[in-house]
C-alpha cells in the first residue's frame, strides 16, 4: 500500500511541477494520452482508462478499482511563411521551433458501486512559435510561448446501467512568454527595440459531463468546460531604447479569457472486438477578442476577434486478442482566425490529423504507443507590425507537426 501511494503521489507531483507544456502551432491541446492521440482525440467512452478524467469525466465510472496513468506526447511543429510588404518587397522565413512535450497524469478510484473520484493534471491550452529576431515579423513576435496545466478534481456518480454524470473543478495555470521588437512610442519617435514580457497566473473554472447508454453497444455523452479568465501581472524589460533612455524594466498587466468548450460524442460497438467513436468539439474562441498588455513604456494592443470553431474526429479500436489492441484516428480542426486577427503567435489554418497506435494490456497494467501527423493548413492574415510591413499580407504555408505519444497505466 505504501509503495502504491508513493507512486500515485509522485506522478501527480511530476505533472504539477513540470509545466513546460508545448503544443503544435495551435492553441487548444487534445493530446492527453497515447490512446487519445491514436484515435484522433475521439476517446470519450474508453473502458478502464484513467485518462477519461480529461476526455470525459462521466466515463471514469468505467474504471474498476483504482488506476494511475502517466502520459507524455512529443510534438514537433514546422512551417514556412511569406510576408508581402506595402513597399512591394517580400520576406520569407520559417518557424524555428523544433519540438515540445505535453505530459499528463491521472488517478481514478472507485469509492463504491455508485461513486468515483478522479483527478488529472494535463494541458488544455498551449502554444509555441519562434522566428528570426532580425526579421520583419519580429515586430509582431519572434518568440511566443504559452505553457499551461489544468488540475481537475472530479466526482462521478452512476445512477443506473444507463446514466452516469460527473462534475469537477479546474485549477488552471498559465505562463506566458513574449519577445518582440516593439515600437515604444511612434508619436515621439523613440523607435523600435526588443522587449521581453513574462508572467504567470492561476484561475478557476469548472466542468460537467453526462453519459447515456442506449444498450450495450451504443452510448452518447456530452462534456462542458467553462471559460477561465486570467488577470496576469508580468515582468517587462525593454532593451536599448533610443534617445539615451537605455534599458527599462517594470511590471506589465494584461487580461485574457480562455474559451469554454462543448464536447459531444457517440460510441458504437460492432462486437466485442471492434468499437468506433465519433466526436465533435465546439470551442468559444470569440472570448479571445484581444491580448492587450500595459507595459511601463507602451500600451501594446493585440486585437484578435477570433471566431467560434469546431473540431471533428473519428477513432476506431480493434482488439487483436485479450492483450493487444490497434487504433487509428482522423481529426479535422477549423481555423478560428480571421484575416484581421491573425498573427505570428498562432499562425495556423485548418488542421487535419492522421494517427495510428497500439496498446498492450493485462490485468495490472497498460502500455500504449501512438504516432500522428498533423497537416497544418495555410493561413493568410493582415500583418500588424511597424515600418513598411505594417498592414501587409502574411501567408503561412507548408506547415506540419509530427506527434508521438506514449502512456503507461497501472491498475490496483
N, C-alpha and C positions, 0 to 999 in steps of 0.2 A: 504493500500500500504506500509506503513512504517513497519508494522508487517511482511509482506511478504519479504521485502528487508532485514530485520534483520535476518529472518530465513535462507535465502539463504547465506548471508554473514557468519553467524555463522557456517553453515555446511561446507562451503569451508575452513574457517579458522580452523575448527576442523581437517579436513583431512590434512592440511598443517602443523599443529603444533604437530601432533601425528604420527611421522614416525616409531613407533615401530611395523613394519610390519614383520610378521614371516611366512615363507612358510613351507610346509611339507619338507621331506628330498629331496627336489629338488631345482631348481634354478629359473625356469620360473614360474610365478604365472598366473593362469587363473581364479581364484575365485574372480570375480569383482562384483558380485551381487548374491543374493539368487536364482533368476531365472536362472542365468548363471550356478550356481552350480547344480541346479536341472536338467538342460538339458545338463550336461557334458561339458559345455563351448560352445556348438553349439547354439549360441544366436545372430546371425548376423542380423536378419530381424524382430526383435520384434516390435510390434505396440505400439507406445506411450510410449516407455521406455527410460528414460533419461540415463540409463547405456549404451545405444548404443554409447555414446561417447567413451567408452572403447572397446566394442565388434566390432563395425562397424560404424565409424563416418558418412558414407554416409547415414546411416539409421536414423540419427537424424531428417531427413525430415519427418519421420513418427510420430513425436511429434506435436500435435496441440496445439498452445498456449505456455504456459510456464510449465516447470516441474522441480522439485527439488527432488533428491533422495539421501538417505544415506543408506549405507550397511555395514555390518560387518560379517566376516567369522571367525569362531573358527576352528583352525587346531591343531590336536594333533597327532604328529608322535611317532612311537615306532619301535624298531628294535634291533636285536642281531648281534654279529659278532664273527668270529673266526680268529685268527692270527697265522699262522704256520711259526715259525722262522727257520732260517738256521741251528741252532744248534740242531734241532729236537724237541724243546719244543713247547708248544702250549698255547695260551691265549684266553679266552672267555670273553665277556662283552656285554654291551648293551648301546644304546643311552639313555642318562639321561633326554633328553628334554621331557616335558610333553605337553605343548600347546603354541599357539601363536595366534595373531589376525591380520587379514588383512582388514582394513576399506577402504571404497571407498565413494566418494561424487561426485555428478554430477548435472549439471544445463544446461537446454536447453531452448532456447527462439526462437520462430518463429518470424522473423522480418517482412516478408511479404509472399506472396504466392510462392515466388521463393527462398528465402534466410532464413537460420537458423544459429544461433550461439550456440555453446555449449562449456562447459569446465568441465573437470573432474580431480580429484585427486585420484589416485589409485596406487597400486603396480604392476609393471611388473616383477621385479626380487627381490627375497628374499630367504633366507635360514637360518637355524639354526640347529646346532648339538652340542652335548656335551658328553664327555666321561670322565672316571676316570682320575684324574690328575697324579696318580702314575702308570698308565697302560703303556704298551709298545707303544700303539697308540698315547700317549700324545706327542711323538716326531714328529708326523705327525700333530696333532691338538687335544687339549682337549676341547677348546671352539672355535666355528666358527659361526659368525653371520653377515649376510648381511641384513641391513634394507634399504628399498628403497621406494620412492614415485615419481610418474610421474604426472606432471601438464600439461594438454593438451588443450590449447585453440584451438577451431576448427571452421571453417567456411564451411557450406554445401550449395550447390545450386541444385535445382530441375529443370532440363532442360525441361522436359515434363513428361507425365504419365509413361514413361518407364525408363528414365535415371535420376540418381542423382549422385552427386560426392561431395567429401569433401577433404579439405587439412587442416593440422594443425601443430602447433609446439609442441615440447615436452621438458619441463624443467625437467630433471631427477636428483634426489638427491639420493646419496647412502652414507651409513655409514657402514664401515667395522670394525669388531672387531675380532681379532685372538689372541688366547692364546695357546702356545705350549712350550714344553721343547726343546730348541734349542741347537744344537751343535755349540758353539760360534766360535771355531776355531780348528778343529781337527788336523791341521798341527802343532800347538804349544801346543796341549794338554790342552787347557783350559777347556775341559769337556762340560757337559750339564747342563743347568739351565732353569728355567721358564722365558718366555718373554711375554710381553703384547703389542700389537700393535692396535691402534685405530685411525681411520681417517675418514674424510668425504669429499665429492666432489660434485660439481654441473656441469652438462654438458648439451649441447643442442642437440636435434635431431628433426626429423620431421616425419609426416605420411601423407598418401594419401589413398583414398578409392573411389570405384565406385560401383554402383548397376545398374542392368538392369532387368526389369520385362518383361518377355515374354508375360504374360497375368495376369489376376487377381489371378492365382493360383501358378504360377511358377516364381521364381526370383533367380538370381545369383549375387554374389558380390565378390570383392577382396579388401583386405586391405594390405598395405605395411607400415612397421615401420622400420626406418633407424637404422644403427649402431650408437652407442653412445660411444665415447672414454672418459674415465676418467683418469686424472692425479691427483693422490692423495698424499697430504702431511699428514703424520700421526705422532702421538706421540708414541714413543717407550720407553719401560722400560724393562731392564733385571735385574733379581734379583739373588743375591748370586753367582756371577761369581767367580769361584775358583781362587786359587793362589793369594789371598789377594786383588783382584781388587774390589770385592763387587758389589754394585748396580750401574747400569748405566742407564742414561736416555738421550734422544735426539730426533732428527727428523728422520723420515723414509720417503721413497718416493717409489712410485710404479705406474704402469700404467696398465689399463685393458680396453678392448673394449667389451662392451655389444653387443650382436649379433643383426643383422637385422632379420626380420621375414616376411613371406608371409602368409596371411590368405585367404583361398578360401572357399566359402560357397554356398549352394544351399537350397532353401526352397520350399516345396510343400504343398499347402493347399488341403486336401481331400474334405473339405467342410467348412462351416462357423464355425465349432466347432473344427476341428482337423487339426493340422499342424505338419509336420515333417521337421527337418533340418539336413543336412549333412555338416560337417566342416572338413577341413584339414589345418594344420599349418606346414610350414617348417621353422625351425629356424637355422640360420647360426652359429652354435656353433663352427665352425672352427676358428672364431676370438678369441676364448678363448684358445690360444695356451700356455699361461704361466701366472702365478701370482707370479712375482718376486718382492721382496721388498728389497731395500737397507737401511740397518739399521746402527747405529753407530758402531756396533761390528761385523756385519757379513752381507754378501750379501746372502739373503735367496732365493734360487731358487726353484720354484714350476712348473715344466713343466706339461702341461695339454694335449695339442694336441687333443682336443675333435673333434668329427665329427658332421657334419650337421645331424639333426634329424627331424622326422615327428611326428605329433600328429593328431590322427583321432578321431572324435566324432560324435555321433548321438544323437539328442534330439527330444522329442515329447511333445507337449502340447495339452490338450483336455479341452474344456470349458464344464463344467457340467451345467452351467447356465450363465446368464449375469454377475454374480458376482463371481462365483467360477471356478477356473481352476486348473487342476492337471498336473504335469510334470514329466518326467523321462528322464534319460540320461545315456550314456555309453561313456567312452573315453579310448583310448589306447595311451600311450606315449612311443616312442622308447627311449632307453638309448643311449646317445651320448658319453659315457665314455669308452675309450679304456682300455685294460689291463694295458698298460704302463702309462696311465694318470689318473688313479683313486686315490682317497684319502678319508680320513675320514671327509673332509669338506662337500662333497656332495656324500654320499655313497648309490646311488640309481641305480637300474636296470630298466627294463621295468616296466611301471606302468599301472594298469587297475583301472578305477574309475567307481563305480556304484552309481547312485544317484536318488533321488525322491524329489518331492516338491509340494507345493500347494500355491495358491495365491487367495487373496480376493481383489476385486476392485469395486469401484463405480466411479462416475464422478469426485470426488475430490481427491481420494487417493487410494493407492495400498499397501497391506501388503503381503509379501511372506516369506515362511519358506522352507528351504531345508536341507536334510540330505544326506551325501555322505560317501562312504567307498572306500579308495584307497588301493589296493593290490600292494605293492611295491616289485618288483621282486628282486631276488638275484643278487649280483654283486661280481665278483672276479676281483682283481687287484693286481698289484705288489706294495708292501708296500715300501714307502720311509721314512726312519727314521734314527735311529742310533743303534749301537750295533748289536747283532745277529739277530734282527728283520729286519734290513735293507735288502731289496731285497727279503724278504719272501713273502708268498702268503696270502692275506687278503680276507675274504669271509663274506659279509653281507647277512643276511637272516632273515626270519620270520618278515619282516618289513611291517607295515601297518599304515594308517593315518585315523583318524576319522575327519569328516568335518561337521560343522553345519553353515548354512548361514541364515541371516535374513535381509530383506530390507524393507524400507518404502519410498514411493514416494508420493509427494503432487503435485497436478495439479492446475494450476491457469488459 
